[in-house]
Amino acid sequence: MIITVALNPALDQTVEVEHFAPADTNRVLDMRFDIGGKGINVARVLKTLGFEALATGFAAGARGRQIIEQLEDSGIGCDFIYVPGETRTNITVLDRATHTHTQLALPGPEVGPEAGAQLRDRLRRRVREGGWLVLAGSIPPPGDPAIYTDLIRMADEHGTQTALDADGPIVKAVLDAGAHPTLLKINDHELARLTRQTIEDEDEALQAARLVREWGVPNVVVTLGSDGAIAVTADGDFLVRPPYVDVVSAVGAGDAFTGGLICGLMREHDWAYALALAAAAGSATCQTPGTMLCEGVDVIGLVAKAVVERIPMSAATR
């Protein structure tokens, strides 16, 4: 079983403009609303790829109920804890000319320790040996990373593998507390904040990822945007080149990458295949507008076009 945890889900509002001009009037060309948050997106991608996942986390207010209803309508199982307040709305401004996006991310409703304890109890009854618990995204106020630390330790006790996809400060707090996920998926900017190193190319990303492995994380995957990814794994180190696509919007591509990666590891238990599937899912998402995610048929068509190369342990990537 794969369980995805969305502690701070969102309703994503995407506003498209021809060319975003700060401090000026921008004419809106299109607007859409989608359910979102990293954990939500990973569950949606897994469903698209034919793998059943259980979506869990916290839900608040009418928007929280809307997220759950849309997930259930899509055939995704849910087990959310209702909390007071209202689920946040994230606003993304998409620049059609440059294919860049600017996000305004709200903090979300405050979640007390009682709700956290309730979530831990529910997950303790659901995790199974050999499964995956995916912890993805931000933490609602007061923003205590201890909840991720506790969930990783709880999963370890039950033989469940864990994937953590979060920003550098959250990851640092988890590692400092002595919890080590099976897999850390992180982008180059987040990795730079985590390691306090400058990361401007693949070599620097590789060295930083190897450093994090020395801290006790057995598998570290670093996404590099359109340049692909670096993976430092128990099966060796890899350089990943994504399939080329015409980019419409990169929003959600990182979450699609995570979903493809976990799906590939569950399906084939092979890192090279899983990384190719992840790259294909990320690229397929880049072909979709706004915060729409990949379609399964597009991902399958792109897998063979992804390039995954093994990196010698003593070699640079160039």
Secondary structure as UniProt FT lines:
FT   STRAND          2..6
FT   STRAND          10..17
FT   TURN            22..23
FT   STRAND          30..36
FT   HELIX           38..48
FT   TURN            49..50
FT   STRAND          53..60
FT   HELIX           61..73
FT   TURN            74..75
FT   STRAND          77..83
FT   STRAND          88..95
FT   TURN            96..99
FT   STRAND          100..104
FT   HELIX           113..126
FT   TURN            129..130
FT   STRAND          132..136
FT   TURN            141..142
FT   HELIX           146..157
FT   TURN            158..159
FT   STRAND          161..165
FT   HELIX           168..176
FT   TURN            177..178
FT   STRAND          183..187
FT   HELIX           188..195
FT   HELIX           202..214
FT   TURN            215..216
FT   STRAND          219..223
FT   HELIX           225..227
FT   STRAND          229..233
FT   TURN            234..235
FT   STRAND          236..241
FT   TURN            251..252
FT   HELIX           253..268
FT   HELIX           271..286
FT   TURN            290..291
FT   HELIX           296..303
FT   TURN            304..305
FT   STRAND          307..311
FT   TURN            313..314
//
